[in-house]
Amino acid sequence: MQIIDKIYIDGAFVTPHGDELFDLVNPSTEQVIGRVRLADAEDARAAIAAAKRAFPAFSRTGKAERVAMLRRMHAAVVAKEDELFEAIVEEYGAPVSRGRWMASHASDVLLQMANTLENYSFVRRAGSAEVVMQPLGVAGLITPWNSNAGFICGKLAAALAAGCTAVIKPSEMSAIQTRVITEALHEAGLPAGVFNIVTGRGETVGAEISSHPDIAKISFTGSTAVGKTILRTAADTLKRVTLELGGKSPMIVLDDANFDEAVPLALQAGFMNSGQACIAGTRILVPQARLAEFEQKMADAVADIQSGDPRDPHTSIGPMVNQKQWERVQRCIRIGVDEGARLIAGGEGRPDGAKAGWFVRPTVFSDVRNDMTIAREEIFGPVLSIIAYRDTEDAIRIANDTPYGLQAYVCSSDATRASAVASQIEAGRVLVNTLAHEPAAPFGGFKQSGIGREYGTFGLEAFLEPKSLLGSV
Ligand code: NAD
């Protein structure tokens, strides 16, 4: 049983003013494994004040100094990788292979931003003016539970690289992972107040950060609904905002695709992170003429997918993060059936043999129309929809017929044709015959999937403001 009763403000682990206790539950067993004492709005204000005090000196640090800090942070997180991996599997339920990737991703993003910063010039010319890129001020970083350490480190890396100081509010459901990361980052020995970590509820700590006049910038990853609330709140003080929100990504399988490649790709894209991924390819668009063939291969492949104990190396789908999320997924499956979609794999209830834990059966629907609830709403679980299309034009139309636009996938045996389709998709990222990640490329959404971009130079500039100097030497 882990008791987490400290938050991190001004370079020190301190007892929060907030006194609400929140249970941390292992989603694979439903056992309580820890308890966290949550911060409140007063703690958030103390953290913002510390970050504000630290900003003047920190914003004047040089590039080399900040690169060195990011490298120290990277080394400190690498040193805690095994402990972080254990926390990810225990508290979040990530299958071991995914958990390993998540644990190393947290340190990778720090190193990647160090490299971006090294090659970035803060001064450039525009006509007769000199343009200087200046840090925005204190940044509020608000993150979800589905990749806790990666989001904390990624957002913090970009903020610090720019010369901003930060107040981080991670999800309250990830407090054990946050403790490991906070201890690691503390080891890196940054000046007090440069980053502060206050685990608390969204309605209190998150709301305080979103409204506080001393916060200049919000970088938020989470649901579209909360993103809209933050945007409205931030409007009063005209904060800069980066919002990384939900998705309903299409996987377009073109009629020339080799289904022996397309089906595994579609399943990996759809079930990644146990389906709890904003970029999951949840709408699989398949040519009507080859639908039966695709369905058969899909049903065969899903039969081999194991949803269960995340510590079993054969498992590729772990539990949903909590009961609420499990119930939401069950409800969506029920709605799919009620609205007339046809189950070709999975369905309601736990997988055979699972008595406890928030496990879901890997589920695939066919005969889905794009106006059905399961094709419109983000389910955030391992539930996929196959939607038949007539021709390529129809596929593109369906792919774009969504309020979201985070990511899309195109699968074809003709790369030129696939690229032509990709160019017509309204999404921040389109992956052609691959699931590869490119950390230097911008990441973010079109439409209601968000505002702004993260990663690489675009991510760094999200924490900077251009200032034009005219007539200076
Ligand atoms: P959420 O929106 O409920 O919460 C995200 C964070 O916001 C949490 O820390 C929460 O405490 C905080 N929050 C809640 N209410 C708030 C408020 N009123 N003011 C300020 N902060 C508040 O999302 P979640 O359930 O934690 O995560 C799942 C969602 O995140 C999904 O919709 C998913 O698509 C999205 N997501 C997006 C990306 C991306 O990069 N686009 C990545 C991962 C997850």
Residues whose N, C-alpha, C, O or C-beta is under 5 A from the ligand:
A	BS01	NAD	I142 T143 P144 W145 K169 P170 S171 G200 R201 G202 E203 G206 A207 T221 G222 S223 T224 V226 T229 E244 L245 G246 G247 C278 S449
